[in-house]
Amino acid sequence: MKKIEVSELTENFFETISKEWMLVCAGDANRYNMMTASWGGIGWLWNKPVAFVFIRPERYTFEFTENNDFMTLSFLGKSPKAREVYNLCGSKSGRDIDKTLESGLTPYPLEDGKCVTFEQARLALACRKLYADNLAPEAFLDPSLNERWYGKQGGYHKMYIVEITGAWINVHHSINGLK
C-alpha cells in the first residue's frame, strides 16, 4: 500500500460510502474486529480532515472502538467478491466467527500497529478518535427518522468524529485474490 496525503483524495464519498460501503475496523494489530458500514461521511472540522462514523452498541466492533484510540475505514471496491466480504462482515458477529479467516482478508497494520486495514483494500483511512456522543431520541428534529431507524427497538448509534491521520491506496488492488 502506498501512503498519500489526505489532501490528495479525490473520492466522491457520497457515492463511495452509500453504494460501495466500507469496513470499519477497530483494535490494534494483535486484536481487532471489523464491521460493514454504509452510513457516515468525510469532511473538515476543527481545522482537520475528519470522518464521522456511527456504530450501534450491540455490535462487537463497538467494544473495540470504545477501547482504542484508532480505527480504519477500508474500501474494497464494487466487485461481487467485495460485496460478499461486505455482506459477511455486516451480517456475522466477530463474537461468533473469525471474520478475517472467513472473508479471506489479510490484515495490514497501519500507524505503527495502532490500527488495521486489509491488503485487499483499494483505499484505507487511518483515523484517531476526537469526539463521541450517543444519538438520543429527544434530539431528533425530524421524528420520522427516529421512528423509521430506531422505533421501539432502540439500539441508538454512537457517533464518532475521527481525525483522518493517514490515507493509503493500493496500487495493486485486487479483491479477486480473496479466498
Sequence and secondary structure as in RCSB ss.txt:
>XXXX:A:sequence
MKKIEVSELTENFFETISKEWMLVCAGDANRYNMMTASWGGIGWLWNKPVAFVFIRPERYTFEFTENNDFMTLSF
LGKSPKAREVYNLCGSKSGRDIDKTLESGLTPYPLEDGKCVTFEQARLALACRKLYADNLAPEAFLDPSLNERWY
GKQGGYHKMYIVEITGAWINVHHSINGLK
>XXXX:A:secstr
 EEE GGG    HHHIIIII EEEEEEETTEEEEEEE   EEEEETTEEEEEEEE TTSHHHHHHHH SEEEEEE
  SSHHHHHHHHHHHHS TTTS HHHHHT  EEEETTTTEEEETT SEEEEEEEEEEEE  GGG SSHHHHHHHT
TTT    EEEEEEEEEEEE TT  GGG  
